[in-house]
């Protein structure tokens, strides 16, 4: 195979609200973090261990506006896209680097019932709307349809 591939698929929960940035030409981007978890049992201690990874997600134009309208902190989402590395000069003069997932496709996975239940629990920090899953998804990829509970994932 002579070609290359840059593709990432994530299923996780939003760690914050979608932050929008608008440009003079009418375009916009939305940025938000997604948390993914890996859970396993330590064979020596028998203790259940959970590792969380955070991913910086970037969505553009109409897709960003849809995400801003329907996604809230804590919502579960499937995103598919490409990894992109960025560098910039920090205020202290040091060069900073980040890796982002530039979304090409997404599906909202939080249901109305889950959003409504989160709203009824006062101890929850999740600010969800009861209609978050009624949003038009960009598409419905096959992997997102067969998703089991997050603890049952084989990876």
Legacy VTK file of the C-alpha trace (Angstrom):
# vtk DataFile Version 3.0
C-alpha trace
ASCII
DATASET POLYDATA
POINTS 155 float
0.000 0.000 0.000
1.628 3.227 -1.088
-0.870 5.684 0.453
-1.149 7.014 3.956
-4.088 7.355 6.319
-4.889 9.959 8.956
-8.190 9.001 10.578
-9.478 9.065 14.139
-12.811 7.919 15.585
-13.798 8.822 19.132
-16.798 8.150 21.333
-16.715 10.221 24.474
-18.303 12.878 26.625
-17.963 16.632 26.192
-15.807 18.136 28.909
-17.056 21.684 28.319
-19.492 23.700 26.226
-18.681 24.341 22.551
-16.605 27.537 22.235
-17.295 29.374 18.972
-14.948 31.659 17.031
-16.348 33.697 14.128
-14.348 35.133 11.224
-14.924 38.199 9.049
-15.634 36.144 5.934
-18.630 34.509 7.621
-16.922 31.252 8.555
-16.650 29.918 12.076
-15.065 27.140 14.099
-16.181 25.447 17.276
-13.809 23.912 19.796
-14.554 21.525 22.639
-12.791 18.792 24.626
-13.916 15.163 24.577
-13.044 12.712 27.359
-12.562 9.034 26.574
-12.069 6.382 29.257
-10.172 3.119 29.425
-11.183 0.816 32.271
-9.399 -2.346 33.299
-8.842 -4.483 36.394
-5.365 -4.528 37.915
-4.444 -8.236 38.005
-2.260 -7.889 41.102
-4.630 -5.910 43.309
-7.998 -6.732 41.711
-8.741 -3.003 41.750
-10.709 -1.430 38.910
-8.612 1.297 37.245
-9.952 4.009 34.918
-7.703 6.171 32.756
-9.181 9.253 31.074
-7.728 10.846 27.956
-8.716 14.329 26.767
-8.940 15.226 23.081
-9.168 18.725 21.574
-11.900 18.736 18.918
-12.371 21.322 16.150
-15.548 21.596 14.048
-16.021 24.062 11.174
-18.815 26.241 9.760
-22.366 24.760 9.726
-21.291 21.667 11.661
-19.869 23.949 14.382
-23.157 25.854 14.616
-25.094 22.576 14.938
-22.743 21.382 17.684
-23.053 24.678 19.547
-26.848 24.522 19.379
-27.367 20.910 20.437
-24.316 19.736 22.409
-23.784 20.449 26.078
-21.191 19.540 28.652
-21.489 15.843 29.532
-23.251 14.799 26.314
-21.996 11.668 24.589
-20.876 12.113 20.980
-19.200 10.163 18.186
-16.703 12.165 16.120
-14.659 11.116 13.129
-11.917 13.159 11.559
-8.207 13.792 11.085
-5.411 14.561 13.519
-3.737 17.920 12.969
-0.775 19.366 14.826
-0.553 23.103 15.451
2.146 25.328 16.865
2.106 28.957 17.982
4.136 31.444 19.960
2.964 31.783 23.570
2.805 35.077 25.465
5.984 34.073 27.287
7.817 33.673 23.957
7.904 29.865 24.068
6.685 27.778 21.161
3.555 25.809 22.062
2.219 22.696 20.368
-1.162 20.972 20.346
-2.814 18.055 18.556
-6.439 18.470 17.495
-9.114 16.272 15.954
-10.542 18.129 12.938
-14.025 16.669 12.598
-15.342 15.459 9.254
-18.346 13.532 10.593
-20.234 13.319 13.895
-23.274 11.773 15.563
-24.954 12.789 18.814
-25.334 9.767 21.101
-27.056 11.285 24.148
-30.777 10.463 24.060
-33.648 12.663 25.192
-34.154 10.414 28.233
-30.496 10.668 29.256
-30.535 14.443 28.823
-33.765 14.737 30.790
-32.444 12.525 33.597
-29.304 14.640 33.841
-31.434 17.778 34.164
-33.463 16.253 37.012
-30.404 15.368 39.098
-29.397 18.540 40.987
-25.993 17.115 42.026
-24.994 16.701 38.379
-22.788 19.342 36.761
-24.198 18.414 33.364
-26.160 21.210 31.710
-28.147 19.387 29.065
-31.273 20.230 27.147
-34.107 17.781 26.822
-34.010 18.067 23.033
-30.285 17.591 22.437
-30.689 14.312 20.564
-33.337 15.735 18.226
-30.587 17.625 16.429
-29.922 16.740 12.843
-26.749 14.690 12.812
-24.197 15.217 10.070
-24.571 11.525 9.247
-25.069 8.219 10.978
-21.936 6.103 10.717
-22.249 2.358 11.208
-19.850 2.130 14.210
-21.997 4.472 16.293
-25.111 2.334 15.819
-23.666 -0.739 17.580
-22.248 1.067 20.605
-22.743 -0.718 23.914
-22.372 0.802 27.361
-18.996 2.486 27.772
-17.741 -0.096 30.294
-18.457 -2.925 27.856
-16.210 -1.638 25.064
-13.470 -4.130 24.182
-10.741 -1.490 24.038
LINES 1 156
155 0 1 2 3 4 5 6 7 8 9 10 11 12 13 14 15 16 17 18 19 20 21 22 23 24 25 26 27 28 29 30 31 32 33 34 35 36 37 38 39 40 41 42 43 44 45 46 47 48 49 50 51 52 53 54 55 56 57 58 59 60 61 62 63 64 65 66 67 68 69 70 71 72 73 74 75 76 77 78 79 80 81 82 83 84 85 86 87 88 89 90 91 92 93 94 95 96 97 98 99 100 101 102 103 104 105 106 107 108 109 110 111 112 113 114 115 116 117 118 119 120 121 122 123 124 125 126 127 128 129 130 131 132 133 134 135 136 137 138 139 140 141 142 143 144 145 146 147 148 149 150 151 152 153 154
